[in-house]
Amino acid sequence: MVFKLVITGRPGVGKSTLFNKIIETLKSKGYVIGGIRSPEVRGSDGRRIGFKIIDLLSGKEAWLARKGYPSPVRVGAYGVVVEEASLLIEKALTNALTKADVIGIDEIGPMELKIPVFREKLLDVLDSGKPLILVIHYRLRDNTILKRIRDAERIVLTLENRDYYSRTIPSLVLDRIRGNN
């Protein structure tokens, strides 16, 4: 069975930090990692102003959502930058499907799922047969997605266990992915 890892947990527990450590560990061993990550962006005053989408293969980035952005597609105070994000997501996930050894996505959540092409490409990724490292929003309730990842190994990250997982999971994932080949 192909290795799939799902990382979930409440906001602020270190899911993205763990994801990035895993990705860097795999890259350091020569694996080609494709996919996307959606880091928050903070202004000069330290306040969150939005989220970007970054292509893990090319390093290219686009806005996913911005505070005050005039968009009919919204998540809380953020306007989703649908057109810009769609172009990057489609290219990043298409390239990941053809060029990557491992696909990583941080995160599968309400904001990303507001982009129609994300859901379409995500389902292709989930059905790809490639090893997957996925950060899942803790309240994700999409049954189509959840059914496709039901066989994945899961980590529910908490403030109490994050240091342990940060030390142990990157090498464990490397060993599990090596076992797939």
C-alpha positions as CSV (number, residue, x, y, z in Angstrom):
1,M,0.0,0.0,0.0
2,V,1.2,3.5,-0.9
3,F,2.2,5.6,2.1
4,K,-0.2,8.4,3.0
5,L,0.2,10.7,6.1
6,V,-2.5,13.0,7.3
7,I,-1.5,15.7,9.8
8,T,-4.4,17.4,11.6
9,G,-4.9,19.4,14.8
10,R,-6.2,22.7,16.1
11,P,-4.8,26.0,14.7
12,G,-1.4,27.0,16.0
13,V,-0.1,23.6,17.1
14,G,2.6,23.3,14.5
15,K,1.1,21.3,11.6
16,S,2.8,23.4,9.0
17,T,6.1,23.3,10.8
18,L,6.0,19.5,10.9
19,F,4.9,19.4,7.3
20,N,7.9,21.6,6.3
21,K,10.3,19.4,8.3
22,I,9.1,16.3,6.6
23,I,9.3,17.9,3.1
24,E,12.9,19.1,3.9
25,T,13.9,15.7,5.1
26,L,12.6,14.0,1.9
27,K,14.2,16.7,-0.3
28,S,17.6,16.2,1.5
29,K,17.5,12.5,0.5
30,G,16.8,13.3,-3.2
31,Y,13.1,13.0,-3.4
32,V,11.3,15.3,-5.7
33,I,8.4,16.9,-3.8
34,G,5.5,18.5,-5.6
35,G,2.3,20.1,-4.4
36,I,1.4,23.3,-2.5
37,R,1.6,24.9,0.8
38,S,-0.6,27.8,2.0
39,P,1.4,29.9,4.6
40,E,-0.1,32.9,6.3
41,V,1.3,36.3,5.5
42,R,1.7,38.9,8.2
43,G,2.1,42.6,7.7
44,S,4.8,44.8,9.2
45,D,2.8,45.1,12.4
46,G,2.7,41.4,12.9
47,R,-1.0,41.0,12.1
48,R,-2.1,38.4,9.6
49,I,-3.1,40.0,6.3
50,G,-3.7,36.9,4.2
51,F,-2.5,33.6,2.8
52,K,-0.4,32.7,-0.2
53,I,-0.2,29.5,-2.3
54,I,3.3,28.3,-3.0
55,D,4.2,25.7,-5.6
56,L,6.6,23.2,-3.9
57,L,8.2,22.3,-7.2
58,S,8.8,25.8,-8.7
59,G,8.7,28.0,-5.6
60,K,6.2,30.3,-7.5
61,E,3.6,31.9,-5.3
62,A,0.2,33.6,-5.6
63,W,-2.3,35.1,-3.2
64,L,-4.9,32.7,-1.9
65,A,-6.8,35.1,0.2
66,R,-6.3,38.6,1.6
67,K,-8.0,40.6,4.3
68,G,-10.2,43.2,2.8
69,Y,-9.8,41.8,-0.8
70,P,-13.0,42.6,-2.7
71,S,-14.1,39.1,-3.7
72,P,-17.6,37.5,-3.7
73,V,-15.8,34.3,-2.3
74,R,-15.1,34.8,1.3
75,V,-13.8,33.0,4.4
76,G,-14.3,35.1,7.4
77,A,-12.5,38.5,6.9
78,Y,-10.6,37.2,3.9
79,G,-11.5,37.6,0.2
80,V,-10.4,34.6,-1.8
81,V,-8.3,35.5,-4.8
82,V,-9.9,32.8,-7.0
83,E,-8.4,33.5,-10.4
84,E,-4.8,34.0,-9.3
85,A,-4.9,31.1,-6.9
86,S,-6.6,28.8,-9.5
87,L,-3.8,29.3,-12.0
88,L,-1.1,28.4,-9.6
89,I,-2.9,25.5,-8.0
90,E,-3.8,23.9,-11.3
91,K,-0.2,24.1,-12.6
92,A,1.4,23.1,-9.2
93,L,-0.8,20.0,-8.8
94,T,-0.7,19.0,-12.5
95,N,3.1,19.1,-12.4
96,A,3.2,17.3,-9.0
97,L,1.2,14.4,-10.6
98,T,3.7,14.0,-13.4
99,K,7.0,15.1,-12.0
100,A,7.0,14.4,-8.2
101,D,8.0,11.3,-6.2
102,V,5.9,12.5,-3.3
103,I,3.0,15.0,-3.2
104,G,2.5,17.3,-0.2
105,I,-0.4,19.6,0.4
106,D,-0.6,22.1,3.3
107,E,-3.5,22.5,3.8
108,I,-6.8,21.0,2.8
109,G,-9.2,23.4,4.4
110,P,-12.2,25.7,3.8
111,M,-10.2,28.4,2.1
112,E,-8.5,26.1,-0.4
113,L,-11.7,24.3,-1.1
114,K,-13.3,27.6,-2.2
115,I,-11.1,27.2,-5.3
116,P,-13.0,24.8,-7.6
117,V,-9.9,23.6,-9.5
118,F,-8.3,22.7,-6.1
119,R,-10.9,20.2,-5.3
120,E,-10.8,18.7,-8.8
121,K,-7.0,18.4,-8.7
122,L,-7.0,17.2,-5.1
123,L,-9.1,14.3,-6.0
124,D,-6.6,13.4,-8.8
125,V,-3.8,13.6,-6.3
126,L,-5.7,11.4,-3.8
127,D,-6.2,8.8,-6.5
128,S,-2.7,9.1,-7.9
129,G,-1.0,6.2,-6.1
130,K,1.9,8.5,-5.1
131,P,3.0,8.8,-1.5
132,L,1.2,11.8,0.1
133,I,1.9,14.1,3.0
134,L,-1.3,16.1,3.8
135,V,-2.3,18.7,6.3
136,I,-6.0,18.5,6.9
137,H,-8.1,21.2,8.6
138,Y,-9.3,19.8,11.9
139,R,-13.0,20.4,10.9
140,L,-12.9,19.0,7.4
141,R,-16.2,17.2,6.8
142,D,-16.1,16.5,3.0
143,N,-17.0,12.8,2.8
144,T,-15.6,12.5,-0.8
145,I,-12.2,13.6,0.4
146,L,-12.4,11.7,3.8
147,K,-13.2,8.4,2.0
148,R,-10.1,8.7,-0.1
149,I,-7.8,9.2,2.9
150,R,-9.4,6.7,5.3
151,D,-6.4,4.4,4.9
152,A,-3.9,7.1,5.7
153,E,-1.8,7.1,8.8
154,R,-2.9,10.0,11.0
155,I,-1.3,12.3,13.4
156,V,-3.4,14.6,15.6
157,L,-0.9,17.2,16.6
158,T,-1.2,18.9,19.9
159,L,0.9,21.3,22.0
160,E,1.8,18.3,24.2
161,N,3.0,16.0,21.4
162,R,4.4,18.3,18.8
163,D,8.0,18.2,20.0
164,Y,8.0,14.4,20.0
165,Y,6.5,14.2,16.5
166,S,8.9,16.9,15.3
167,R,11.8,14.7,16.4
168,T,10.5,11.3,15.2
169,I,8.1,11.7,12.3
170,P,10.4,13.0,9.5
171,S,12.7,10.0,9.7
172,L,9.8,7.6,10.1
173,V,8.1,9.1,7.0
174,L,11.4,8.7,5.1
175,D,11.6,5.0,6.1
176,R,8.0,4.4,5.1
177,I,8.4,6.1,1.7
178,R,11.6,4.1,1.0
179,G,9.5,1.0,1.8
180,N,7.1,1.9,-1.1
181,N,9.9,1.8,-3.7
